[in-house]
Amino acid sequence: MTLNSNGIYTGFIKVQMELCRPMQTAGPMAPGSNGCMNTLHISSTNTVGEVIEALLKKFLVTESPAKFALYKRCHREDQVYACKLSEREHPLYLRLVAGPRTDTLSFVLREHEIGEWEAFSLPELQNFLRMLDKEEDEQLQSLRRRYSAYRHRLEEALGESCKPG
């Protein structure tokens, strides 16, 4: 790492690309680049969002950066922990604090996990909500019908048991 006179330092981080599906690119993507290690020169002011954008630009990926997340992978006591970094974090600072050994801390670029909604547009999210509301209404109607039938059978059974016999 290099410390500049303005107090900003620059250096390299390595990022493992762990992408599950083929990416939309503006040109041919290098074979095996979905699992390769990439070195990126950044400064201490670069945020996670800027690092993601730089990686996608480097590989000519045309998909939205919102569909990706940067994780830090920590190795402690024979355990590996992966933690999603927030958009405001500074990867070069994390690298500096952790020291130079990549077996202690490494970075991984992945697509968002299922359930992470940031990658969807507002109309898509509204459509999901409409579908969920419809499904919920159908489930409620089904439950009401079942319990109504059950109540009717119980009332019939109670009525028969109360008749003098």
Backbone as CSV, one residue per row, in Angstrom:
resi,resn,N_x,N_y,N_z,CA_x,CA_y,CA_z,C_x,C_y,C_z
1,MET,0.851,-1.180,0.000,0.000,0.000,0.000,0.884,1.226,0.000
2,THR,0.343,2.280,-0.572,1.075,3.534,-0.676,0.267,4.637,-0.021
3,LEU,0.897,5.393,0.867,0.239,6.522,1.520,0.575,7.778,0.750
4,ASN,-0.443,8.477,0.264,-0.244,9.723,-0.473,-0.151,10.892,0.493
5,SER,0.316,12.039,0.015,0.500,13.216,0.863,-0.831,13.751,1.395
6,ASN,-1.935,13.437,0.734,-3.248,13.913,1.192,-3.883,12.987,2.241
7,GLY,-3.156,11.958,2.665,-3.653,11.044,3.688,-4.445,9.877,3.137
8,ILE,-4.655,9.855,1.841,-5.358,8.743,1.201,-4.322,7.717,0.783
9,TYR,-4.608,6.462,1.046,-3.672,5.428,0.636,-4.295,4.577,-0.463
10,THR,-3.431,4.002,-1.271,-3.884,3.152,-2.365,-3.213,1.795,-2.225
11,GLY,-3.851,0.806,-2.831,-3.291,-0.528,-2.772,-4.146,-1.496,-3.568
12,PHE,-3.801,-2.754,-3.460,-4.484,-3.804,-4.212,-5.284,-4.686,-3.268
13,ILE,-6.431,-5.108,-3.750,-7.175,-6.155,-3.063,-7.437,-7.254,-4.089
14,LYS,-7.547,-8.471,-3.590,-7.897,-9.594,-4.445,-9.341,-9.966,-4.145
15,VAL,-10.102,-10.198,-5.215,-11.519,-10.543,-5.072,-11.781,-11.828,-5.844
16,GLN,-12.319,-12.819,-5.150,-12.720,-14.078,-5.776,-14.100,-13.882,-6.391
17,MET,-14.244,-14.229,-7.672,-15.543,-14.146,-8.344,-16.245,-15.487,-8.139
18,GLU,-17.349,-15.494,-7.399,-18.127,-16.715,-7.191,-19.521,-16.474,-7.745
19,LEU,-19.625,-16.507,-9.064,-20.879,-16.230,-9.747,-21.480,-17.545,-10.230
20,CYS,-22.746,-17.754,-9.927,-23.411,-19.026,-10.222,-23.952,-19.106,-11.644
21,ARG,-24.392,-17.977,-12.165,-25.042,-18.014,-13.476,-24.228,-17.206,-14.472
22,PRO,-24.424,-17.440,-15.764,-23.701,-16.661,-16.769,-24.108,-15.190,-16.691
23,MET,-23.155,-14.310,-16.891,-23.401,-12.880,-16.818,-23.627,-12.311,-18.213
24,GLN,-24.436,-11.241,-18.279,-24.610,-10.510,-19.529,-23.408,-9.586,-19.679
25,THR,-22.678,-9.745,-20.780,-21.484,-8.950,-20.982,-21.557,-8.202,-22.299
26,ALA,-20.767,-7.135,-22.398,-20.697,-6.345,-23.623,-19.705,-6.959,-24.601
27,GLY,-18.949,-7.914,-24.161,-17.970,-8.585,-25.005,-17.765,-9.988,-24.496
28,PRO,-16.853,-10.725,-25.094,-16.617,-12.095,-24.617,-16.005,-12.081,-23.229
29,MET,-16.570,-12.889,-22.346,-16.031,-12.997,-20.988,-14.984,-14.090,-20.998
30,ALA,-13.911,-13.853,-20.315,-12.822,-14.820,-20.288,-13.304,-16.146,-19.738
31,PRO,-12.898,-17.265,-20.344,-13.317,-18.573,-19.831,-12.878,-18.739,-18.387
32,GLY,-13.769,-19.248,-17.575,-13.447,-19.498,-16.171,-13.443,-18.253,-15.307
33,SER,-13.872,-17.097,-15.845,-13.813,-15.877,-15.042,-14.861,-15.864,-13.938
34,ASN,-15.845,-16.771,-13.998,-16.834,-16.860,-12.927,-16.244,-17.414,-11.639
35,GLY,-15.076,-18.014,-11.685,-14.487,-18.564,-10.478,-13.081,-18.084,-10.241
36,CYS,-12.651,-17.056,-10.938,-11.254,-16.640,-10.855,-11.029,-15.597,-9.766
37,MET,-9.755,-15.408,-9.453,-9.328,-14.400,-8.492,-8.916,-13.157,-9.287
38,ASN,-9.418,-12.001,-8.889,-9.121,-10.751,-9.583,-8.428,-9.790,-8.643
39,THR,-7.441,-9.103,-9.167,-6.740,-8.098,-8.395,-7.220,-6.728,-8.855
40,LEU,-7.527,-5.871,-7.903,-8.064,-4.556,-8.216,-7.285,-3.502,-7.441
41,HIS,-6.857,-2.448,-8.132,-6.143,-1.335,-7.498,-7.177,-0.296,-7.094
42,ILE,-7.255,-0.015,-5.779,-8.253,0.932,-5.265,-7.608,1.860,-4.246
43,SER,-8.394,2.839,-3.798,-7.910,3.742,-2.754,-8.727,3.532,-1.485
44,SER,-8.267,4.152,-0.422,-8.942,4.012,0.868,-10.309,4.692,0.871
45,THR,-10.582,5.534,-0.127,-11.882,6.195,-0.197,-12.907,5.383,-0.978
46,ASN,-12.471,4.351,-1.693,-13.406,3.536,-2.480,-14.312,2.717,-1.574
47,THR,-15.601,2.766,-1.872,-16.592,2.011,-1.107,-16.842,0.662,-1.776
48,VAL,-17.597,-0.178,-1.099,-17.963,-1.491,-1.627,-18.676,-1.337,-2.966
49,GLY,-19.604,-0.389,-3.050,-20.337,-0.166,-4.290,-19.409,0.177,-5.450
50,GLU,-18.417,0.996,-5.181,-17.456,1.378,-6.225,-16.584,0.195,-6.629
51,VAL,-16.249,-0.654,-5.679,-15.450,-1.851,-5.988,-16.258,-2.797,-6.870
52,ILE,-17.531,-2.986,-6.549,-18.385,-3.853,-7.365,-18.478,-3.299,-8.786
53,GLU,-18.713,-1.997,-8.901,-18.800,-1.371,-10.226,-17.504,-1.552,-11.003
54,ALA,-16.369,-1.379,-10.345,-15.074,-1.519,-11.020,-14.856,-2.954,-11.503
55,LEU,-15.221,-3.933,-10.693,-15.072,-5.337,-11.099,-15.957,-5.659,-12.299
56,LEU,-17.193,-5.189,-12.266,-18.100,-5.450,-13.382,-17.615,-4.762,-14.655
57,LYS,-17.100,-3.556,-14.497,-16.575,-2.820,-15.660,-15.350,-3.527,-16.234
58,LYS,-14.500,-4.033,-15.353,-13.284,-4.728,-15.781,-13.620,-5.937,-16.655
59,PHE,-14.722,-6.616,-16.331,-15.111,-7.812,-17.084,-16.255,-7.543,-18.062
60,LEU,-16.535,-6.260,-18.313,-17.553,-5.844,-19.283,-18.936,-6.419,-18.973
61,VAL,-19.242,-6.613,-17.689,-20.554,-7.125,-17.286,-21.549,-5.971,-17.363
62,THR,-22.637,-6.184,-18.109,-23.608,-5.114,-18.333,-24.768,-5.138,-17.341
63,GLU,-24.802,-6.122,-16.461,-25.886,-6.205,-15.483,-25.706,-5.141,-14.404
64,SER,-26.802,-4.820,-13.746,-26.790,-3.785,-12.716,-25.918,-4.202,-11.529
65,PRO,-25.092,-3.282,-11.021,-24.300,-3.587,-9.820,-25.180,-3.930,-8.617
66,ALA,-26.442,-3.505,-8.638,-27.355,-3.797,-7.519,-27.642,-5.289,-7.390
67,LYS,-27.331,-6.061,-8.429,-27.578,-7.504,-8.383,-26.443,-8.268,-7.713
68,PHE,-25.402,-7.554,-7.265,-24.218,-8.203,-6.711,-23.923,-7.682,-5.313
69,ALA,-23.183,-8.479,-4.569,-22.770,-8.097,-3.224,-21.316,-8.515,-3.026
70,LEU,-20.599,-7.748,-2.210,-19.223,-8.076,-1.862,-19.218,-8.613,-0.438
71,TYR,-18.567,-9.742,-0.262,-18.486,-10.396,1.044,-17.045,-10.418,1.509
72,LYS,-16.862,-10.366,2.823,-15.531,-10.632,3.372,-15.577,-12.043,3.937
73,ARG,-14.526,-12.777,3.651,-14.426,-14.152,4.130,-13.308,-14.172,5.154
74,CYS,-13.649,-14.547,6.382,-12.675,-14.589,7.474,-12.418,-16.037,7.868
75,HIS,-11.178,-16.315,8.179,-10.774,-17.656,8.618,-10.334,-17.548,10.078
76,ARG,-11.043,-18.254,10.953,-10.692,-18.263,12.377,-10.859,-19.661,12.932
77,GLU,-9.810,-20.157,13.556,-9.859,-21.454,14.252,-10.495,-22.541,13.388
78,ASP,-9.971,-22.741,12.213,-10.442,-23.768,11.278,-11.891,-23.573,10.830
79,GLN,-12.445,-22.399,11.019,-13.799,-22.072,10.557,-13.705,-20.943,9.531
80,VAL,-14.613,-20.974,8.560,-14.667,-19.920,7.546,-16.001,-19.207,7.682
81,TYR,-15.953,-17.894,7.816,-17.149,-17.084,7.962,-17.229,-16.123,6.781
82,ALA,-18.411,-16.004,6.181,-18.625,-15.038,5.110,-19.639,-14.015,5.598
83,CYS,-19.312,-12.752,5.422,-20.171,-11.674,5.906,-20.346,-10.654,4.784
84,LYS,-21.597,-10.338,4.472,-21.875,-9.362,3.426,-21.468,-7.976,3.919
85,LEU,-20.745,-7.258,3.084,-20.307,-5.907,3.437,-21.373,-4.893,3.051
86,SER,-21.516,-3.864,3.861,-22.467,-2.803,3.528,-21.856,-1.910,2.455
87,GLU,-22.704,-1.187,1.754,-22.263,-0.318,0.653,-21.297,0.768,1.128
88,ARG,-21.338,1.121,2.391,-20.520,2.219,2.911,-19.135,1.795,3.380
89,GLU,-18.888,0.485,3.456,-17.591,0.025,3.959,-16.493,0.239,2.919
90,HIS,-15.267,0.264,3.412,-14.092,0.509,2.573,-13.193,-0.725,2.593
91,PRO,-13.211,-1.516,1.523,-12.460,-2.772,1.502,-10.958,-2.620,1.736
92,LEU,-10.345,-1.554,1.230,-8.902,-1.399,1.425,-8.574,-1.179,2.905
93,TYR,-9.438,-0.485,3.619,-9.249,-0.298,5.055,-9.339,-1.658,5.778
94,LEU,-10.332,-2.459,5.395,-10.465,-3.791,6.002,-9.232,-4.642,5.732
95,ARG,-8.710,-4.537,4.508,-7.496,-5.283,4.136,-6.316,-4.821,4.996
96,LEU,-6.185,-3.509,5.189,-5.095,-2.953,5.992,-5.179,-3.427,7.439
97,VAL,-6.361,-3.390,8.019,-6.550,-3.798,9.411,-6.260,-5.295,9.591
98,ALA,-6.669,-6.106,8.606,-6.494,-7.555,8.694,-5.057,-7.990,8.424
99,GLY,-4.271,-7.129,7.782,-2.913,-7.508,7.415,-2.881,-8.109,6.022
100,PRO,-1.714,-8.412,5.533,-1.578,-8.833,4.137,-1.987,-10.268,3.840
101,ARG,-2.148,-11.101,4.854,-2.413,-12.532,4.612,-3.849,-12.759,4.134
102,THR,-3.988,-13.304,2.943,-5.322,-13.578,2.394,-5.962,-14.802,3.034
103,ASP,-5.185,-15.591,3.785,-5.804,-16.720,4.477,-6.532,-16.255,5.740
104,THR,-6.316,-15.005,6.156,-7.029,-14.430,7.293,-8.296,-13.718,6.840
105,LEU,-8.178,-12.918,5.762,-9.309,-12.174,5.225,-9.203,-12.162,3.709
106,SER,-10.325,-12.478,3.052,-10.373,-12.384,1.596,-11.724,-11.811,1.198
107,PHE,-11.839,-11.397,-0.052,-13.076,-10.808,-0.550,-13.666,-11.685,-1.638
108,VAL,-15.007,-11.720,-1.679,-15.724,-12.555,-2.637,-16.857,-11.732,-3.243
109,LEU,-16.978,-11.773,-4.575,-18.103,-11.139,-5.261,-19.108,-12.227,-5.623
110,ARG,-20.356,-12.035,-5.198,-21.422,-13.003,-5.471,-22.676,-12.261,-5.918
111,GLU,-23.572,-13.020,-6.579,-24.893,-12.471,-6.827,-25.612,-12.429,-5.492
112,HIS,-26.591,-11.537,-5.402,-27.382,-11.481,-4.176,-28.040,-12.817,-3.928
113,GLU,-28.157,-13.161,-2.668,-28.841,-14.382,-2.281,-30.323,-14.239,-2.578
114,ILE,-31.003,-15.379,-2.747,-32.456,-15.349,-2.923,-33.057,-14.687,-1.694
115,GLY,-33.983,-13.794,-1.917,-34.595,-13.072,-0.809,-34.043,-11.672,-0.649
116,GLU,-33.015,-11.349,-1.367,-32.487,-9.997,-1.327,-33.143,-9.224,-2.451
117,TRP,-33.934,-8.227,-2.102,-34.844,-7.598,-3.047,-34.281,-6.378,-3.733
118,GLU,-33.074,-5.954,-3.377,-32.520,-4.733,-3.956,-32.340,-4.815,-5.470
119,ALA,-32.212,-6.020,-5.999,-31.927,-6.185,-7.421,-33.171,-6.016,-8.297
120,PHE,-34.361,-5.936,-7.687,-35.586,-5.860,-8.454,-36.059,-4.420,-8.589
121,SER,-36.734,-4.131,-9.700,-37.291,-2.792,-9.920,-38.560,-2.638,-9.087
122,LEU,-38.995,-1.404,-8.906,-40.191,-1.123,-8.123,-41.433,-1.800,-8.719
123,PRO,-41.672,-1.752,-10.045,-42.829,-2.461,-10.591,-42.781,-3.976,-10.340
124,GLU,-41.592,-4.567,-10.405,-41.464,-5.995,-10.125,-41.838,-6.299,-8.674
125,LEU,-41.368,-5.459,-7.756,-41.679,-5.659,-6.337,-43.168,-5.490,-6.074
126,GLN,-43.788,-4.495,-6.727,-45.229,-4.298,-6.558,-46.005,-5.494,-7.093
127,ASN,-45.545,-6.068,-8.190,-46.188,-7.251,-8.739,-46.067,-8.436,-7.769
128,PHE,-44.895,-8.592,-7.157,-44.717,-9.651,-6.157,-45.722,-9.474,-5.018
129,LEU,-45.879,-8.226,-4.562,-46.821,-7.971,-3.467,-48.251,-8.311,-3.871
130,ARG,-48.652,-7.965,-5.099,-49.995,-8.304,-5.576,-50.185,-9.821,-5.603
131,MET,-49.175,-10.535,-6.076,-49.266,-11.992,-6.129,-49.368,-12.582,-4.731
132,LEU,-48.575,-12.050,-3.796,-48.624,-12.538,-2.416,-49.973,-12.235,-1.766
133,ASP,-50.515,-11.027,-2.024,-51.831,-10.688,-1.482,-52.900,-11.640,-2.007
134,LYS,-52.843,-11.952,-3.301,-53.824,-12.865,-3.897,-53.694,-14.259,-3.278
135,GLU,-52.461,-14.730,-3.138,-52.227,-16.046,-2.542,-52.705,-16.080,-1.093
136,GLU,-52.448,-14.995,-0.358,-52.890,-14.923,1.032,-54.415,-14.968,1.117
137,ASP,-55.112,-14.223,0.250,-56.580,-14.243,0.241,-57.105,-15.643,-0.049
138,GLU,-56.497,-16.323,-1.019,-56.929,-17.682,-1.354,-56.726,-18.627,-0.179
139,GLN,-55.599,-18.500,0.504,-55.330,-19.358,1.666,-56.321,-19.083,2.796
140,LEU,-56.627,-17.803,3.025,-57.589,-17.451,4.073,-58.971,-18.000,3.757
141,GLN,-59.399,-17.883,2.506,-60.707,-18.427,2.117,-60.742,-19.936,2.308
142,SER,-59.672,-20.624,1.938,-59.602,-22.071,2.106,-59.691,-22.447,3.585
143,LEU,-58.948,-21.733,4.429,-59.001,-22.002,5.871,-60.393,-21.747,6.436
144,ARG,-61.019,-20.653,6.025,-62.370,-20.346,6.519,-63.358,-21.428,6.119
145,ARG,-63.260,-21.924,4.874,-64.149,-23.001,4.428,-63.932,-24.263,5.264
146,ARG,-62.658,-24.619,5.482,-62.354,-25.825,6.265,-62.898,-25.716,7.684
147,TYR,-62.653,-24.583,8.344,-63.096,-24.427,9.725,-64.609,-24.278,9.818
148,SER,-65.229,-23.710,8.797,-66.686,-23.614,8.773,-67.295,-25.010,8.678
149,ALA,-66.741,-25.857,7.811,-67.228,-27.229,7.688,-66.996,-27.992,8.992
150,TYR,-65.856,-27.783,9.609,-65.540,-28.451,10.876,-66.520,-28.000,11.967
151,ARG,-66.805,-26.703,12.019,-67.741,-26.160,13.001,-69.134,-26.761,12.785
152,HIS,-69.542,-26.844,11.501,-70.855,-27.409,11.189,-70.960,-28.860,11.685
153,ARG,-69.913,-29.661,11.447,-69.922,-31.051,11.905,-69.966,-31.135,13.428
154,LEU,-69.216,-30.256,14.107,-69.237,-30.253,15.582,-70.613,-29.880,16.118
155,GLU,-71.226,-28.869,15.502,-72.557,-28.458,15.953,-73.570,-29.578,15.737
156,GLU,-73.462,-30.292,14.601,-74.343,-31.443,14.350,-74.133,-32.518,15.407
157,ALA,-72.878,-32.795,15.718,-72.570,-33.828,16.726,-73.086,-33.411,18.093
158,LEU,-72.924,-32.145,18.439,-73.443,-31.661,19.709,-74.959,-31.722,19.743
159,GLY,-75.595,-31.370,18.640,-77.053,-31.416,18.563,-77.590,-32.815,18.728
160,GLU,-76.923,-33.804,18.157,-77.355,-35.186,18.283,-77.140,-35.704,19.696
161,SER,-76.052,-35.261,20.361,-75.782,-35.773,21.697,-76.695,-35.149,22.735
162,CYS,-77.292,-34.003,22.418,-78.176,-33.339,23.379,-79.629,-33.821,23.263
163,LYS,-79.981,-34.565,22.198,-81.358,-35.061,22.023,-81.609,-36.176,23.039
164,PRO,-82.820,-36.119,23.625,-83.136,-37.213,24.575,-83.255,-38.535,23.817
165,GLY,-82.657,-39.537,24.316,-82.579,-40.733,23.592,-83.231,-41.893,23.970
